[in-house]
Structures are given as structure tokens and as C-alpha cells.
Amino acid sequence: MTTPAAVAPRIEIKPIAQARTGGGRRLKTRNQIVLQLMCLAIGSTVLFPIVWIVGMSLDPRNISRPDSLIPPGANFDAYARVLQRPTLNPVSFFQLALNSLTLAVVISALSVGLGVLAAYSFSRMKFRFREFMMLLILAVLMLPAVATVGALYINLNRIAIGDFRLGGSLLGVALAVTSTQLPFAIWNMKGYLDTIPKELEEAAVVDGAGKFQTFLHVVLPLATPVLAVTALFGFIAGWTEFLLAQVFIVGDPSQWTLAVALNALVGQYAGSTPWSTFAAFAVLFALPVMVVYLLLQRWIVSGLTVGGVKG
Amino acid sequence: MTAVAASPAVAPRRSWRQRTETTRTAYLFLLPALLVMAIITFYPLVFQIWMAFTDFQLKNLRPGSPGPNIVGLQNFTRILDSNIVIPNFDFLRILTFNLFWAFSNVIIHVVLGVAIALVLNVDGLKFKRIWRAVYILPIAIPPIIVATVWRNMFDPQYGAVNQAINGTIGVLFKLPPFQLDWLNEPNPILAVGPLVLPLAYFALLAANIWLGWPLNSVVATGALQSIPKDLYEAAEMDGAGYWDRLKTVTLPFLRPAMLPFAIYGFVVTFNLFTLSYFMSGGGPFGQTELLVTIGYRLVQEQHLYAVAAAFAIFQFFILLAITLATNKLARATASFDA
């Protein structure tokens, strides 16, 4: 790497004493203003779509299309309509949200539970075909879910008990999404477990604890941050899953999730939906994820970077 | 690797149970995850390979229906000849667009992400915390919402984009109402050989830039904060100005963190279903379709399961080639000045 010493000295050399005073550096007022304006410009492009959609959701005129950013006489009528009956089907927003929540919780629990067991064995044990298994799991990370959706749909439909078809149920969707979540979950958790000192487990083994007891009582409590992050990612993946849900359960409106309903509202083959309805639906759909994300922001960064890819 | 099998050369031979104890425990821990992945991912992959050589259709889905016929390579040649029922399907054009889409996005994401991280990293900048909190918002919004909201914003008559143009430039220069149909304008902006870029591409690009740079910025900020401060001080002693320090200290330190992330971003963007499907619907004339949206349409809209299986095999090899190429690129640039 080129070291800073290699930098050619510039013609104009400033007096060293002026370079730094104390810890924080003073910025020239002109530079401060220029940078603040830049930040403001960037910030307004970030906020613009959000303000637009929130403004639209408050539009009281129930017209199909709004014409100003903040509508006159804003109210929550659109929200009331969305909560009561968002789509043409007699299904309430609450029912849709409950389906999404079920999906999210099951995926979250499965990807943490199954993932951490696998991650632990990769992190702590030496066994036959270990490298091969790790590569096999990592290879799946590359594959988009859509690449196997046809074969998956066909085969899950063959697993049926009475009226229940796995290929036509939320449980089928949950298993399918879990499988797409597992490779990243396993790799990220293995990276984190690698950073936990082995001495603690060795001490537990000396005290007579078995492999599984050690895992349960020593390793798991120490891995809480990465478990939380994996759970959060699983939750968000489940809450927003569209593709697999659409293929599996679109035929049964009582099982619809928020994403499937959104597609029915404004997807390619949807009829015209008042923009305020769509906007209110979008806000209600996005809000839980945003709140959880912003609350857990610190954890997300640490859980992703501690064991993550080191450059 | 196989320490279990190799170790007992001198020691008295232990029983099979003793020798394989760790391996058996390890697989016990792996079993649940492997079971789910075997059913959901690995078995369908193998099934898919068989299916690609058959004429599996909707009628074969019914229980008790006769199995499909073997048709050899017909599905593969149909795809390469662009001879499938999806209108405006042209394999080479879609592949070219897909590659260009991923490439152009990732470059802009990384450059913008790093640039904005640098701005926020300037010593003495005020309100840093507020700006960082605002800039993280796009990451927290589900992509499906982002896609539908941006499609709405590009509406020709009442969309936010055209209204914003009307409200600023339009008012200033007293222009007639600006009603550009961003997502459906049929004449491509650029058409060179198999690369066709309609106006919708730029609309998708705008939405995806909005969606993509913040995460790059987070990663770059993390890397920036890990650069030792004394390197900057040493550079300053040598009389290096801001840009010199940027070139000799900052960027070399950023690369090892940004490169793996850029590769990851490339694969994610290459397979980005939501924007193409929900914003432009692949239009106009299928010019913004991606491999993933075509794969989805083959299954969900056309029910051509066999063709979809063959298509997925193409997708797999294309992704494999991309991974190998990017890994090589990563290694080549990593050893450049290490």
C-alpha cells in the first residue's frame, strides 16, 4: 500500500501549529454552510417520497388522484377505509396483518433456531465434509428464490393431508422463505460465534456439561446480539415477502398477506384504486418495519459487523 | 479437514462409535437446517433439472395425471431462439439489459455512498446525527412499498415527479404542463445492438439509487471510522492537502470494505424483482424485464413449468459466471498494491 510518506510535498506549506487545536477541528464558516446545504439537498431527496406518500394518505377528497403535496382539509378517512376493507375481498386489514405477522414470526423463529444450531456446529466442531457443507449452503445464497419456485410449488402441493396442501398454505410459504434466509443466517451467526472465546465452553465441559448443555447455557446467551439481528431480518423478510406468497396463496384470500393485498391494489393487473387508499395502505404496511428498524439500528450494525466479512 | 479420520495412526484403534462421535454430534446440530434446505432448495433444484427436459405443464399438476413427456433440449433451444409465449421476449436483449442494470446501479450506489459518507465524516460538521438518522430511512422501508410509491410518483399526469418539474421549471419559464410518461414512453433513449435503454430504465434507476446508496454509505462510514487517525496526521505533516489524503489514505482503506459489499450488491441488484415488476411492469415492450421477472412470469402467468426450469438453469450458470468473474476481479484488485 502506498504510505502517506510517498506524497509529494506541496509547494505551499502551512505552519504546523495552525493545523490542529485540541480534539475537534473547526470548520470554516463558508465550508460549514456549503456542506450543510449539500446535506439538506440530499436529505430532501430522501424525504420527498416519504412526505409525498404521507400527504397523499391524508387527502380527504377521495379523488383518484391528488394535485398538491399537502392536501387541504387533511384527515384520516383513508386510513379508516383501509383498516376496514382494503381490497375487494371481505378481508380486513387486521386479518391481512395477522397473516403477515404469523409468517414473519414463524420465519424469524425458524431461521434463528435452525440457523444457530448449524452455525454452532460449523464454528466449533471439526467433522467430515465440513468445508463441503459450508460451500453447499453458501452456494444457495446466490440463487434467487424465483429460480426454484416452479419445482417447489409442484412438490409442496404433493404434500397434502386431507384438504390441507403445504403448497397452498402460509406454512409452505414460511418454510420456503426460511430456506432462502438460512444461508445468510448461518454464515452471519457462524462469524459471530467464531468471536466468542472457546475457553468459556471448555470450562463448562470440565464442570461436566454436555455439548448441547454448553451450547444452550454458555454460547446462546453470549450470542444474543446476532440472534436478535437474525430474528429481525427473518421478521422483515416474512412481513414483506411477495413472490413466494403470491405463487402459493393468491387463490385463497383468507390467507392473503399485506404484500399480496398490495399487489391486488396496485399491481400490474389491479383495477383503479384511489391513491389515498393505496397511500394509507403503504404507510400502515411500512410503519411497523420502520419503527422496529430504527429502534434496533445500533444492534443491526454491530450484529452485522462483529463477525462479518473482514476486509 | 478430516482430522477425525487422520488422527489415530499411532494410538490404539478406537471403535467406530468413538472415532465418529464429533461428526455425529455435528450432523445432529446441522440436521434441522439441512432437512428444511433439502426439501425446499436442494430437492427442487434436482427436480428442476429433470423437469427442464420434459414438457411439464399445468395439466400435469393434477393428482393422478400422467407424467410429462421427455422432449430433450427443446426448452433450452426455445429460450435461446426467443420462441416462448411471453410477448417481446428476446433472451440476448434481456440478458444484456440485466447485466447493464446491475452494473450501472452498483457503480452509482458505491460512488454516491462513499461520497456522502465522506461528507458526513468531515471533522466539525454540525448536525451529523440528524443527517445520519434521516439518510437511513430508505433502508427501513420495505422494497415493495418503495417500488409502488415510485411508480405512483412517475405517473404522467399527477405524479410527484412531473408536478415537481411543473412547479419549478414550468413556472419559472412559463412552460405548458409537462406530462412525460416516464414508465411507458415507447421510444428508447439509447439502442446499441442488444442494449436498449428506454426512459423507464432511468426512472427505475432513480428509484433504485434512492433505495441503494444509504446502505453503501453505512458500510463506508464504518470503514472510515476504522482508519487510524495518525495516518492523517502523518500525511498532514508531509503537507498533503485534503485531496491528497483522500487519494493516499482514505480510498486505499475503503476498498477492502467496499469491494465485497459491491459484489454482494451486484448480485442483489441483478436479481432485483420488485422494482422492475412493480414500477415498470417490465415495460415498455418488455424492455425493462429482468431474468427474475421473466422466470416468475413463466411460472405464475404462463404455467410453463418446464420452460421455467430450463430458464432457471440458464440463470444459474449466468450467476455462476458472474460470481467467478467478480471473485477473480476482487482477487486481482486486492493484490494490486497489497
Interface residues (C-beta under 8 A of the other chain):
Chain A: M1 T2 T3 P4 A5 A6 V7 P9 R10 I13 K14 I16 A19 R20 G24 R25 R26 L27 N31 Q32 L35 Q36 M38 C39 I42 G43 T45 V46 L47 F48 P49 I50 W52 I53 M56 R65 P66 D67 L69 L110 G113 L114 G115 L117 A118 Y120 S121 M125 K126 F127 R128 R130 E131 M133 I137 V140 M142 L143 P144 V146 A147 T148 V149 G150 A151 L152 Y153 I154 N155 N157 R158 L175 A176 T178 S179 T180 L182 I186 K211 F215 I236 W239 T240 F242 L243 Q246 V247 A259 L262 N263 V266 G267 Q268 W275 F278 A279 A282 F285 A286 V289 M290 Y293 L294 Q297 V301 T305 V309 G311
Chain B: M1 T2 A3 V4 A5 T22 T23 T25 A26 Y27 F29 L30 P32 A33 L34 V36 M37 I39 I40 T41 Y43 P44 L45 F47 Q48 M51 F56 L61 P63 I116 V119 L120 V122 D123 G124 L125 K126 F127 W131 A133 V134 Y135 I136 L137 P138 I139 A140 I141 P142 P143 I144 I145 V146 T148 V149 W150 R151 N152 M153 D155 Q157 Y158 A160 Q163 W210 P214 V218 G222 A223 L231 Y232 E233 A234 A235 E236 M237 D238 G239 A240 G241 D244 R245 T248 V249 P252 R255 P256 A257 L259 P260 V267 N271 F273 T274 Y277 F278 G281 V292 G295 Y296 L298 V299 Q300 Y305 A308 A309 A312 Q315 F316 L319 L320 T323 D337 A338
